[in-house]
Amino acid sequence: MEAFEDTGVALPSEKRARMKAIMQRLEEVRQAFARNIRDNNTRLAFTPEELKGLPASYLESARRDDKGNYLLGFEYPEYEPFMANAENEEARRRYYIAFNNRGTPQNLDLLGETTRLRREIADLYGLPSYAHFATRRRMVQNPETVHRFLDEVKDKVRELERKEMDELRAFKAERLGKSVQEVTLNRWDVPYYQEQLKKARYNIDQEALRAYFPTDACVAWVFAISGEMYGVKFVPAKAPLWHPSIRYYDVIDGKTGRFLSGIYLDLFPREGKYSHAAAFGVRSASVLAKRTPISVLVTNFNPKGLNHRELETLLHEFGHILHGVLSRTRYASHGGTNVERDFVEAPSQLYEEWGRKKEPLRLIRRHCTGCPEVDDALVKRLHAAHSFGRGIQYGRQHLYASYDMALFGEREVDPMQGWVRMEGETPVGHVPGTQFPGTFEHLVGGYGAGYYSYMWSEVLALDMLSLYGKNLMNPAVGRRFRELILSRGGQKPAAEMVREFLGRDPSPKAFFEEITGRRGD
């Protein structure tokens, strides 16, 4: 009913017609914004010398021109490893600037139009801002709650972000054989020196970790731990496929043997494929209509093995998959991840934790031959490496969320001027010549006045984790999570479901320990 009303159905006829026109135009803008990024086929040429530091597997898969130069585009599997590993600073700078202009200048105009149209929506409903319109249907209920939450985050991470940036600057100076005063830490340096520092300080080499986490073994492992936790089986079955590399599985209830749902896995990169990792709920559950759900997991993994970040990605996206395929909701509009926007990430963020603890990680060896053992020492190193950079990461998340709220707040903000001012206040500052807002697709999609929800969901995820105690493989807690959270989708308000699962009101304590790097292993 609320979603129905939010399309304008209860407005007077003139306002209703205008609301319909605005919604139509916003969808056209959203698609155009995404298309400007997706269809940007620019490829930058880099010499072999400029790719020094990149792993052999990356070099083998990269395109080359007739002069032997590497041609790199804007897909994440190309961009992110480059920024974390390429030794040549000028090459990183060139790639960073191009990447942060890949949807502009058209997208800045489209983002400006989005803010104006959404402000008009708020006016139609007699509300002060689009942020008021959007948040009133979410857990937070109003923008004031979001701003209080973001202020708390800023207070917690501001000093840590500065401290970590200073450590990276000192590390860069040491590597270059210069004094700290001679060195500037630039935006394109941050991922590279973070990666190098973690290698040096914690002996964590993401490429070397692929030996511990063979891709097929990790998929079998995720099936196994999910089955054990939630009382289900994943059975290979025949189904129409859109590519020979796709796999399909029936999800069967372990107790009753009843067919529950289906999962497609589209795991490996290919030309023209969606380049991120995501879970798509292509058919939602409806007990009323006797309709079973289907979800699709799409990733772009190395077929041979995953690094630890990719293992966490697999668990994160599989958390969304489980939310979809274990739903038993009366109506399809409540199934799976059809929950309040600021709760949608919580089950998937929770599942990432199974990739950080020894007890579940050591089970991977059951599904592969000759894998090195994930021992206490490795888990401690992974935890230490994970804890470094929390200030940098959440400082950035705070910036994105604050910018989003400013853009859709009560005062009109020019998208580019607002970003230059807000990014300029961060420790590393704004990079002239970059137009990041033109690449920030979330703002014209469902996360407008909602980007804060990534952190809000994580508060709930880490608090719900507390019920597992020291035993993440506790099936009793897993069944309870399936029954009270996953199977209900958005059938009840998220706040009610979380309170029932916890047996108390939620607490942000674990989240604030996480974002300041102080959470125990």
C-alpha positions as CSV (number, residue, x, y, z in Angstrom):
1,M,0.0,0.0,0.0
2,E,2.8,2.4,0.9
3,A,4.6,1.7,-2.4
4,F,1.3,2.2,-4.2
5,E,0.8,5.6,-2.5
6,D,4.4,6.6,-3.2
7,T,3.6,6.5,-7.0
8,G,1.1,9.3,-6.5
9,V,-2.1,7.4,-6.6
10,A,-3.6,9.3,-3.6
11,L,-2.7,12.8,-4.9
12,P,-5.2,15.1,-6.6
13,S,-5.5,14.4,-10.3
14,E,-3.2,17.3,-11.5
15,K,-0.4,16.3,-9.0
16,R,-0.9,12.6,-9.9
17,A,-0.3,13.3,-13.5
18,R,2.8,15.3,-12.7
19,M,4.1,12.5,-10.4
20,K,3.6,10.0,-13.2
21,A,5.6,12.2,-15.6
22,I,8.4,12.7,-13.1
23,M,8.7,9.0,-12.4
24,Q,8.8,8.3,-16.1
25,R,11.6,10.9,-16.6
26,L,13.6,9.7,-13.6
27,E,13.6,6.2,-15.0
28,E,14.8,7.5,-18.4
29,V,17.5,9.5,-16.6
30,R,18.6,6.5,-14.5
31,Q,19.0,4.4,-17.7
32,A,20.8,7.1,-19.6
33,F,23.2,7.7,-16.6
34,A,24.0,3.9,-16.4
35,R,24.4,3.7,-20.2
36,N,26.9,6.6,-20.3
37,I,29.1,4.6,-17.9
38,R,28.5,1.1,-19.3
39,D,28.9,2.1,-23.0
40,N,32.1,4.0,-22.5
41,N,34.5,1.8,-24.4
42,T,37.6,4.0,-23.9
43,R,40.8,2.0,-23.5
44,L,44.0,3.5,-22.1
45,A,47.3,2.3,-23.5
46,F,50.0,1.4,-20.9
47,T,53.5,0.2,-21.7
48,P,54.7,-3.1,-20.2
49,E,56.9,-1.0,-17.9
50,E,53.9,0.8,-16.6
51,L,52.3,-2.6,-15.6
52,K,55.2,-3.6,-13.4
53,G,53.9,-5.1,-10.2
54,L,50.8,-6.6,-11.7
55,P,50.4,-10.4,-11.3
56,A,51.0,-12.7,-14.2
57,S,47.4,-13.8,-14.3
58,Y,46.4,-10.2,-14.9
59,L,48.9,-9.6,-17.6
60,E,47.9,-12.9,-19.4
61,S,44.2,-11.8,-19.6
62,A,44.8,-8.2,-20.6
63,R,44.3,-7.0,-24.2
64,R,47.3,-5.7,-26.1
65,D,47.7,-3.6,-29.3
66,D,50.1,-4.3,-32.2
67,K,52.9,-2.3,-30.4
68,G,52.7,-4.5,-27.3
69,N,51.0,-1.9,-25.1
70,Y,48.3,-3.1,-22.7
71,L,44.8,-1.7,-23.4
72,L,42.8,-1.2,-20.2
73,G,39.2,-0.1,-19.9
74,F,36.9,0.8,-17.0
75,E,35.7,-2.6,-15.9
76,Y,36.4,-3.2,-12.2
77,P,38.4,-6.4,-12.7
78,E,40.8,-4.4,-14.8
79,Y,40.9,-1.2,-12.8
80,E,41.1,-2.3,-9.1
81,P,44.0,-4.7,-9.4
82,F,45.9,-2.1,-11.4
83,M,45.4,0.6,-8.7
84,A,46.5,-1.8,-5.9
85,N,49.6,-3.2,-7.7
86,A,51.0,-1.0,-10.4
87,E,54.3,0.5,-9.2
88,N,54.3,3.4,-11.7
89,E,52.7,6.4,-10.0
90,E,52.1,8.4,-13.1
91,A,50.3,5.4,-14.7
92,R,48.1,5.1,-11.6
93,R,47.4,8.9,-11.8
94,R,46.4,8.7,-15.4
95,Y,44.1,5.7,-14.9
96,Y,42.5,7.2,-11.7
97,I,41.6,10.5,-13.5
98,A,40.2,8.8,-16.5
99,F,38.2,6.3,-14.4
100,N,36.7,9.2,-12.4
101,N,35.5,10.9,-15.6
102,R,34.0,7.9,-17.3
103,G,30.4,9.0,-17.3
104,T,30.9,12.8,-17.6
105,P,30.1,15.5,-18.6
106,Q,26.6,14.3,-19.5
107,N,26.0,12.5,-16.2
108,L,26.6,15.7,-14.2
109,D,23.6,17.2,-16.1
110,L,21.6,14.1,-15.5
111,L,22.4,14.1,-11.8
112,G,21.4,17.7,-11.5
113,E,18.1,16.9,-13.2
114,T,17.6,14.0,-10.8
115,T,18.0,16.3,-7.8
116,R,15.5,18.9,-9.3
117,L,12.9,16.2,-10.1
118,R,13.2,14.6,-6.7
119,R,12.8,18.0,-5.0
120,E,9.6,18.4,-7.0
121,I,8.4,15.0,-5.7
122,A,8.9,16.3,-2.1
123,D,6.9,19.4,-3.0
124,L,4.0,17.3,-4.3
125,Y,3.8,15.6,-1.0
126,G,4.2,18.7,1.1
127,L,7.6,17.5,2.5
128,P,10.7,19.7,3.1
129,S,13.1,17.5,0.9
130,Y,13.4,14.3,-1.0
131,A,15.4,12.9,1.9
132,H,12.2,13.3,4.0
133,F,10.2,11.5,1.3
134,A,12.6,8.6,1.0
135,T,13.5,8.0,4.7
136,R,9.9,8.0,6.0
137,R,9.5,4.4,4.6
138,R,12.8,3.2,6.1
139,M,14.1,2.1,9.4
140,V,15.5,5.5,10.2
141,Q,12.1,7.2,9.5
142,N,13.6,10.7,9.0
143,P,16.8,12.5,7.8
144,E,17.6,13.8,11.3
145,T,18.3,10.2,12.5
146,V,20.6,9.7,9.5
147,H,22.5,13.0,10.2
148,R,22.9,12.0,13.9
149,F,24.3,8.6,12.8
150,L,26.7,10.1,10.3
151,D,27.9,12.6,12.9
152,E,28.7,9.6,15.2
153,V,30.6,7.9,12.4
154,K,32.6,11.0,11.7
155,D,33.5,11.5,15.4
156,K,34.7,7.9,15.5
157,V,36.8,7.7,12.3
158,R,38.1,11.2,11.7
159,E,41.3,10.8,13.7
160,L,41.9,7.2,12.7
161,E,41.5,8.2,9.0
162,R,44.1,10.9,9.4
163,K,46.5,8.6,11.3
164,E,46.2,5.9,8.7
165,M,46.8,8.4,5.9
166,D,49.9,9.6,7.7
167,E,51.1,6.0,8.0
168,L,50.7,5.5,4.3
169,R,52.5,8.8,3.5
170,A,55.4,7.7,5.8
171,F,55.4,4.3,4.1
172,K,55.5,6.0,0.6
173,A,58.4,8.2,1.8
174,E,60.3,5.2,3.0
175,R,59.8,3.3,-0.2
176,L,61.0,6.3,-2.3
177,G,63.9,7.0,0.0
178,K,62.7,10.5,0.8
179,S,61.7,12.4,3.9
180,V,58.0,12.6,4.8
181,Q,58.1,16.4,4.1
182,E,59.1,15.7,0.5
183,V,56.2,13.3,-0.2
184,T,52.5,13.9,-1.0
185,L,50.0,11.1,-0.6
186,N,47.7,11.4,-3.5
187,R,44.3,9.8,-4.1
188,W,45.7,7.3,-6.6
189,D,48.4,6.3,-4.1
190,V,46.0,5.1,-1.4
191,P,45.0,1.6,-2.7
192,Y,48.6,0.9,-3.8
193,Y,50.4,1.8,-0.6
194,Q,47.6,0.1,1.5
195,E,48.3,-3.1,-0.5
196,Q,52.1,-2.8,-0.1
197,L,51.9,-2.0,3.6
198,K,49.7,-5.0,4.2
199,K,52.2,-7.2,2.4
200,A,55.2,-5.8,4.3
201,R,53.5,-5.5,7.8
202,Y,51.2,-8.5,7.8
203,N,52.6,-10.8,5.1
204,I,49.3,-10.7,3.3
205,D,49.7,-11.1,-0.4
206,Q,46.2,-11.3,-2.0
207,E,47.6,-13.1,-5.1
208,A,49.3,-15.7,-3.0
209,L,46.0,-16.4,-1.1
210,R,44.4,-17.9,-4.3
211,A,46.2,-21.1,-3.5
212,Y,44.2,-21.4,-0.2
213,F,40.9,-20.6,-1.9
214,P,40.4,-22.5,-5.2
215,T,37.2,-21.1,-6.8
216,D,35.3,-24.4,-7.3
217,A,36.2,-25.5,-3.8
218,C,35.0,-22.2,-2.4
219,V,31.6,-22.5,-4.1
220,A,31.3,-26.1,-2.8
221,W,32.2,-24.8,0.6
222,V,29.6,-22.0,0.6
223,F,27.0,-24.5,-0.4
224,A,28.2,-26.9,2.4
225,I,28.2,-24.3,5.2
226,S,24.9,-22.7,4.0
227,G,23.4,-26.2,3.9
228,E,24.6,-27.0,7.4
229,M,23.5,-23.6,8.9
230,Y,20.1,-23.4,7.3
231,G,19.1,-27.0,6.8
232,V,19.0,-27.1,3.0
233,K,20.7,-28.9,0.1
234,F,21.9,-27.5,-3.2
235,V,21.4,-30.2,-5.9
236,P,22.7,-29.8,-9.5
237,A,19.8,-29.9,-12.0
238,K,19.1,-29.3,-15.6
239,A,17.6,-26.0,-16.6
240,P,17.8,-23.7,-19.7
241,L,21.1,-21.8,-19.6
242,W,22.2,-18.5,-21.3
243,H,25.9,-19.6,-21.5
244,P,27.6,-23.0,-21.3
245,S,29.6,-21.9,-18.2
246,I,26.4,-21.2,-16.1
247,R,25.5,-23.7,-13.4
248,Y,22.0,-24.3,-12.0
249,Y,21.0,-25.9,-8.7
250,D,17.7,-26.8,-7.0
251,V,17.4,-25.8,-3.4
252,I,15.9,-28.6,-1.3
253,D,14.7,-28.5,2.3
254,G,16.9,-30.9,4.2
255,K,14.1,-32.0,6.6
256,T,11.1,-32.4,4.3
257,G,12.9,-33.0,1.0
258,R,10.6,-30.3,-0.5
259,F,11.8,-28.2,-3.5
260,L,12.2,-24.6,-2.3
261,S,13.8,-22.6,-5.1
262,G,16.5,-22.4,-7.7
263,I,19.9,-20.8,-8.1
264,Y,21.9,-19.9,-11.2
265,L,25.7,-19.3,-10.8
266,D,27.3,-17.1,-13.5
267,L,30.8,-17.0,-12.0
268,F,33.4,-16.2,-14.7
269,P,34.2,-13.2,-16.9
270,R,33.4,-13.1,-20.6
271,E,33.1,-10.4,-23.3
272,G,30.1,-8.1,-22.8
273,K,29.1,-9.4,-19.4
274,Y,28.1,-7.3,-16.4
275,S,31.5,-6.6,-14.7
276,H,30.6,-6.3,-11.0
277,A,29.5,-9.0,-8.5
278,A,25.8,-9.0,-7.7
279,A,22.8,-11.2,-6.7
280,F,19.7,-10.8,-8.8
281,G,16.4,-12.0,-7.5
282,V,14.8,-12.7,-10.9
283,R,11.6,-14.4,-9.4
284,S,10.3,-13.6,-6.0
285,A,8.5,-16.0,-3.6
286,S,4.8,-16.0,-3.1
287,V,3.2,-18.6,-0.9
288,L,-0.2,-17.3,-1.9
289,A,0.5,-17.9,-5.6
290,K,2.5,-21.1,-4.9
291,R,5.4,-19.4,-6.6
292,T,9.0,-20.5,-5.8
293,P,11.8,-18.0,-6.0
294,I,14.8,-18.0,-8.4
295,S,18.0,-16.0,-7.8
296,V,21.1,-15.5,-10.0
297,L,24.6,-15.0,-8.6
298,V,26.8,-13.0,-11.1
299,T,30.6,-12.6,-10.5
300,N,33.8,-12.2,-12.5
301,F,36.1,-14.5,-10.6
302,N,39.4,-16.0,-11.6
303,P,38.5,-19.7,-12.4
304,K,41.6,-20.9,-10.6
305,G,41.3,-19.2,-7.2
306,L,40.0,-16.3,-5.2
307,N,41.9,-13.8,-3.1
308,H,40.5,-13.1,0.3
309,R,38.6,-10.0,-0.8
310,E,36.9,-12.0,-3.5
311,L,36.1,-14.8,-0.9
312,E,34.3,-12.1,1.2
313,T,32.5,-10.9,-2.0
314,L,31.3,-14.5,-2.7
315,L,29.9,-14.7,0.8
316,H,28.4,-11.3,0.7
317,E,26.5,-11.9,-2.6
318,F,25.5,-15.4,-1.4
319,G,24.0,-13.8,1.6
320,H,21.7,-11.9,-0.8
321,I,21.0,-15.1,-2.7
322,L,19.9,-16.9,0.5
323,H,17.6,-14.0,1.4
324,G,15.9,-14.6,-2.0
325,V,15.7,-18.3,-2.2
326,L,14.8,-19.0,1.4
327,S,11.9,-16.5,1.4
328,R,8.5,-17.9,2.2
329,T,6.5,-14.7,1.9
330,R,2.8,-14.4,1.2
331,Y,3.3,-11.7,-1.5
332,A,6.0,-11.5,-4.1
333,S,6.5,-7.8,-3.3
334,H,7.8,-8.8,0.1
335,G,10.1,-11.6,-1.0
336,G,13.9,-11.7,-0.5
337,T,15.6,-8.4,-0.5
338,N,12.4,-6.5,-0.9
339,V,13.0,-5.0,2.6
340,E,13.6,-1.4,3.8
341,R,16.6,0.0,1.9
342,D,18.6,0.4,5.1
343,F,18.2,-3.3,6.0
344,V,18.8,-4.9,2.6
345,E,22.6,-5.3,3.1
346,A,22.5,-6.7,6.7
347,P,22.2,-10.4,5.9
348,S,24.9,-10.3,3.3
349,Q,27.2,-8.2,5.5
350,L,26.7,-10.7,8.2
351,Y,27.7,-13.6,6.0
352,E,31.0,-11.9,5.2
353,E,32.1,-12.8,8.7
354,W,32.3,-16.5,7.8
355,G,35.3,-15.6,5.6
356,R,37.1,-14.1,8.6
357,K,37.0,-16.9,11.2
358,K,39.1,-20.0,11.4
359,E,36.3,-22.4,12.2
360,P,34.4,-22.0,8.9
361,L,37.6,-21.2,6.8
362,R,39.3,-24.5,7.7
363,L,36.4,-26.4,6.2
364,I,37.4,-25.3,2.7
365,R,40.1,-28.0,2.7
366,R,37.3,-30.6,2.6
367,H,36.5,-29.5,-0.9
368,C,39.9,-29.5,-2.5
369,T,43.0,-31.6,-2.8
370,G,46.3,-30.1,-1.8
371,C,45.1,-26.7,-0.5
372,P,47.3,-25.2,2.2
373,E,45.7,-25.2,5.6
374,V,44.1,-22.0,6.9
375,D,45.8,-22.0,10.3
376,D,45.6,-19.7,13.4
377,A,48.6,-17.6,12.2
378,L,47.0,-16.9,8.8
379,V,43.7,-16.0,10.3
380,K,45.4,-13.6,12.7
381,R,47.3,-11.9,9.8
382,L,44.1,-11.7,7.8
383,H,42.4,-10.0,10.8
384,A,45.2,-7.6,11.3
385,A,45.3,-6.6,7.6
386,H,41.5,-6.3,7.6
387,S,41.6,-3.9,10.6
388,F,44.2,-1.6,9.0
389,G,42.5,0.9,6.8
390,R,39.1,1.0,8.6
391,G,39.5,4.7,9.1
392,I,40.2,5.3,5.4
393,Q,37.4,3.1,4.3
394,Y,34.7,4.5,6.6
395,G,35.9,8.0,6.2
396,R,35.2,7.5,2.5
397,Q,31.8,5.9,3.2
398,H,31.0,8.8,5.5
399,L,31.8,11.2,2.6
400,Y,29.6,9.4,0.1
401,A,26.7,9.2,2.5
402,S,27.0,12.8,3.6
403,Y,27.2,14.0,0.0
404,D,24.1,11.9,-0.9
405,M,22.1,13.5,2.0
406,A,23.3,17.0,1.1
407,L,22.3,16.5,-2.5
408,F,18.7,15.4,-1.6
409,G,18.4,17.7,1.4
410,E,16.4,20.9,1.9
411,R,18.9,23.2,0.3
412,E,19.7,23.1,-3.4
413,V,23.3,21.9,-4.0
414,D,25.1,22.0,-7.3
415,P,26.3,18.4,-7.7
416,M,29.9,19.2,-8.8
417,Q,30.5,22.2,-6.6
418,G,29.1,20.4,-3.5
419,W,31.4,17.4,-4.2
420,V,34.5,19.6,-4.7
421,R,33.8,21.3,-1.4
422,M,33.1,18.1,0.6
423,E,35.9,16.0,-0.9
424,G,38.2,19.0,-0.4
425,E,37.7,18.8,3.3
426,T,39.0,15.2,3.6
427,P,42.7,14.4,4.4
428,V,43.8,13.8,0.8
429,G,41.5,16.4,-0.7
430,H,39.9,16.7,-4.1
431,V,41.7,15.8,-7.3
432,P,41.3,18.6,-9.8
433,G,40.1,17.4,-13.2
434,T,38.0,14.5,-11.8
435,Q,34.2,14.5,-11.7
436,F,33.3,11.5,-9.5
437,P,29.6,12.4,-9.1
438,G,29.1,11.6,-12.7
439,T,30.1,8.0,-12.0
440,F,28.1,7.6,-8.8
441,E,25.3,5.5,-10.2
442,H,23.8,4.7,-6.8
443,L,22.5,8.3,-6.5
444,V,20.2,8.1,-9.5
445,G,19.1,4.6,-8.6
446,G,17.5,3.2,-5.4
447,Y,20.1,4.6,-3.1
448,G,19.2,8.3,-3.5
449,A,19.1,9.7,0.1
450,G,20.0,6.1,1.1
451,Y,23.7,5.6,0.7
452,Y,24.0,5.8,4.6
453,S,22.2,2.4,4.6
454,Y,25.4,0.4,3.9
455,M,26.7,1.5,7.3
456,W,23.3,1.4,9.0
457,S,22.9,-2.2,7.8
458,E,26.3,-3.1,9.1
459,V,25.4,-1.9,12.6
460,L,22.6,-4.5,12.5
461,A,24.7,-7.2,10.8
462,L,27.5,-7.1,13.4
463,D,25.0,-6.9,16.3
464,M,23.1,-10.0,15.0
465,L,26.5,-11.8,14.7
466,S,26.7,-11.6,18.5
467,L,24.1,-14.4,18.9
468,Y,26.5,-16.9,17.3
469,G,29.1,-16.3,20.0
470,K,32.3,-18.2,19.3
471,N,30.6,-20.8,17.1
472,L,29.6,-19.4,13.7
473,M,28.7,-22.9,12.6
474,N,25.9,-23.1,15.2
475,P,22.9,-24.6,13.3
476,A,20.4,-23.7,16.0
477,V,21.2,-20.0,15.5
478,G,21.3,-20.5,11.8
479,R,17.8,-22.0,11.7
480,R,16.6,-19.2,13.9
481,F,18.1,-16.7,11.5
482,R,16.4,-18.5,8.5
483,E,13.0,-18.5,10.3
484,L,13.0,-15.0,11.7
485,I,14.9,-13.0,9.1
486,L,15.5,-14.8,5.8
487,S,12.2,-16.5,5.3
488,R,10.2,-13.3,6.1
489,G,11.8,-11.0,3.5
490,G,10.0,-7.7,4.0
491,Q,6.8,-9.2,5.4
492,K,7.4,-7.4,8.7
493,P,9.2,-4.2,9.5
494,A,13.0,-4.9,9.8
495,A,13.2,-3.3,13.3
496,E,10.6,-5.8,14.6
497,M,12.4,-8.8,13.0
498,V,15.8,-7.8,14.3
499,R,14.5,-7.1,17.8
500,E,12.8,-10.5,17.8
501,F,16.0,-12.3,16.6
502,L,18.2,-10.5,19.1
503,G,15.7,-10.6,22.0
504,R,16.6,-7.0,22.7
505,D,17.1,-3.6,21.1
506,P,20.0,-3.4,18.6
507,S,23.3,-1.9,19.8
508,P,25.9,-0.1,17.6
509,K,28.8,-1.2,19.9
510,A,30.3,-3.9,17.6
511,F,30.0,-1.6,14.5
512,F,31.9,1.3,16.2
513,E,34.6,-1.2,17.3
514,E,34.8,-2.4,13.7
515,I,35.1,1.0,12.0
516,T,37.9,2.0,14.4
517,G,39.8,-1.3,13.9
518,R,39.3,-2.4,17.5
519,R,37.0,-5.4,17.1
520,G,38.5,-8.6,18.5
521,D,39.3,-11.5,16.2
